[in-house]
């Protein structure tokens, strides 16, 4: 099974759509209430601009609960691709978006890293290998790689989206 979580009107081909509003997708559910799938039953998850609709403010931990649920439902070989607007980009302009997601927060999704660097972070049950990259601003696509890397590290609006890849780690 492949899931497109927070699909809206654009369901990724080959995936079953999930959204809390009815756009004709297969599943019409609010995933903040959990994911109604068996443990280790999902091969792949794709999500674009959904994770930033969840918050971690006010003790809600919606993002953490969602990521823990994602870990629970993914098969041992499962993975997820999650796109969010880059935290330093003007594409992060929708007022309904919650607090930005910084790349450094992805380290917390790895159990070994948490044990070594933040043992008080006891709200996580997930254990992912996280990698990430970027969709660059179109004006950078014609520049060489060295300049692109410099721009990503030094200029606002150089990245449009952060592309997060999560691979389920199994002990």
N, C-alpha and C positions, 0 to 999 in steps of 0.2 A: 504494500500500500504506500502511495505517495500523497502527501498532503500539502496543499497551498493554503497556509493559515493567514487569515485577514485578506482574502483574495479580492474582495470588492467585485467590480465588474470584469476584472481581467484575471481569468483563471489560467494558470500555466498549463500548457498542453501536457497530457499524460498524468495530471494530478487531480485529486479530488479537492474541490474548494471548500473552505470553511470561512464563514463570516457570521457576525451577529445580526446582520441585516440580510434580507432575502434578495439576492441578485440572481437566483436560479441555480445556485451552486448546490452540491450534494448535501452539505451539512450546514444547517442554520443554527449555530450555537454560539454562546458567549464563552470563550475559552478562559476568561478570568475565573469561571466556576470550575475549571479543570478540563482535562481532555478525556472524553468518554471512549478511550481505546484501551485495549488490553496492554499489559506490560510487554515490552519488546515485540510489538506487532507492526511497527511502521518502518519502512525502508529508508524513506527520505522525506525531508520537510523543506519547503521553500516559503519564504515570507518576505514581503517588501512593504516597508513603511508601517508595519504593525507594531513591532516591539516598542517604538517610541510613542505609541498610544497608551502604553502601560506605564505605571509610575512605581517608584520606590519611596516616594515621599510620604510622610505622615504615618509611617509604620505599616503601610499597606503591602509592600513587597510584591506587587503584582508581577513585576519583571522576574524576580527571583522565583516565585511560584511557577510562572510559565516555563522558565528554563529548567527547573526541577522536573516539571511534568514532561517537557520535551525529552529530557534524558530518560525518564521512566518508559515512555512509549517507543523510543527508538530501539531497533534491533541492535545486537552487539556490533554489527558492521554498519550501523546507520549513521547518517550525517544530515546536517541542516545547513542551508544557505540562507542567510538573513541579510537583507539590505536595509540600511537606515540612512537618512540624510546625514551627511558629515556634520559634526558638531560645530565646525568653524565655517560653515557655508551658508550663503544666503538661501539655499534650497531648504534650509531648516526654518521655514517661515510660516507654516500652517499653525494658527493659534491653538488648534486642538492637540498639537504635539506636546508631550510631557517633557521633562528635563532631558537634555541631550545625553547620548551614550558615548562616552570617551573610550578609546581603544584600551586604555590601561585597565578599565573595569573588566575586560575579558579574562585577565589573569585569574580573577576570582572564580571562574568556572572550572578551574583545574584543582582537583582535590589535593594533590601533592603541593602545589604552590600555596594553597590556603594553609595547609598544615605547617609549612615552613615560614610563611610570611604574615599570616593573619589568622592565627588559631582561634581568635574570638568570633570569627565569621561562621557562626553555627546555623545560619538559615539555609545554607546550601546543602543539597544532597546530590547534585549533579557532579559529573567528572568528565569534562570535555577537553579535547585538544583543540585550541582555538587558533586560527590564523585569520588574517584579514588583509584586504587590499582596498583599492579605491577606484571609483569611476572619476576620472579627471575632468576638470573643466575643459570643454572642447578646444579652447585656445591653446591648451598645453599639448594636445595630441600631435602637433607637428614639431614639437621641440624634442631634443634628444633626451635620453633617459636620465643623464646626470642632471640636467636642468629640471626635469620633472620631479626628481627626488628632492632637489633643493626647494622647489616650489611647495611641495607637499609639507615639508618641514618648516617653512618660513612664511608662507603667504596664505592669508585668509582667502576663501573662495577658490582655492586651487583644486579642491576635491568636492565633488557633488554628492557622492554616496560613499559610505563605508560598506564593503562587502565582507561579511563575517562568515567564515566556514567553521562549523562545529562538528567534530568527529567524536562519537561516543567512545570513551575509554572504558575498557573492561579490565577489572583487577584479576 
